[in-house]
């Protein structure tokens, strides 16, 4: 009986033994070729599925807790800093509010995190973190080397002058541009508008980013209207911070 | 005398046993080599019928929706180029069609296989684009000046170049080079593999006078080959190639996934053939063996 079992099992373990030895044989014989092909394949293999058309996300919530700031009597709910009593938004200019950076949800690339508006020129546009082609098709893109509102550094935003930044054609010095985020309402007052060449804009980029004060910088192609052709000039709008919470980091 | 005969008999029996054992070991080794050569032959057949086959690649272009995906990419790229110029996106609508993309991609591939260069007919697209731009400018009552006309020409030229680049199948030149080098390998490889298989079968037949024993070793070889060929495709296809391959652009990525899936399926198909063949051989071996046992029992009475 035992011998019979061994004979029957031979039909199973012999091929399996061949498979084991065969793979070892092929591996050691073809090892240099396998390593070369493996190194080549590693360049095109990844652990996760590639998303070639990532959808733009949104974290902006107009009903977020920043609205509690407008009716505060004593303590801030945001943690450190001192909150002065403020009964309406008009008093926000004199209020100094600080928010801890851990209270803020830092946006990822391609995320809608704020709204930019200016009533006088009828501007109301979504702001995305990043400035890829897809983002500029969907709204205003923020240069990721700049800072978020409240960080007391420069905020660099751009959009197409045929779509979202078309209203900038009418912007004037003194206009107030509002930037609404989940963690605070910010206002900026335009103090300079200039038109420079694209090359000069490239050269000035470093200077703009190294500013040690909070400045909202909007830029777009120039000229406006139904101009057809390459636009080799850029319109820059500089606005100083007027109000909004400071972010502690 | 009796003792000498007994010693002689045991010597002869011992030699016989050693000879039988040697034959068994040699048969096992030859069976193993047979499985390796079967694997090699299967690999050559897979490469020939799926990886380096122009007809198979054209089927994969269709099944992976390559033409449609390329059309979408051309449209998207054209929109990206159009937006900053101030022209509306409608000027690009209707300029390129999927059928034209298919014709140009196929023509490009055929020309590359023949070692020729292919340049798509861009004049037709440029005329359509110029016509659409003209309609828009007339509607807006814009008369472009010299600089604007030059900018429009440059824009049309850029869109045309984007199209000419988009219809080129990535890595095609390398693929064609591989085919040319592979053809010699395939020819020699198949001849060598078939010759070795025949030689191994002849040797196995000579080593095993009983036909069912010969079939047993052939079964081991074919079953092992089938299992060796099946493991890689099963593991890869069950994991899913879409979660692994990452190449640009997206249209080529879909094509690459479909291409590799097709190759692995061909390999799996060949492995199934080997497994089915091995079961057929096993069945034959059992039938022959049982018939022999019946004959032996009948002869014994």
Interface residues (C-beta under 8 A of the other chain):
Chain A: X11 X14 X15 X16 X18 X19 X21 X22 X23 X25 X26 X44 X45 X46 X47 X48 X49 X50 X52 X53 X133 X136 X137 X160 X162 X163 X221 X225 X226 X227 X228 X229 X230 X231
Chain B: X28 X31 X32 X35 X36 X39 X79 X80 X83 X84 X85 X86 X87 X133 X137 X140 X142 X144 X147 X148 X150 X151 X152 X154 X155 X219 X220 X221 X223 X224 X227 X228 X231 X242 X243 X244 X245 X246 X247 X249 X250 X253 X256 X278 X282
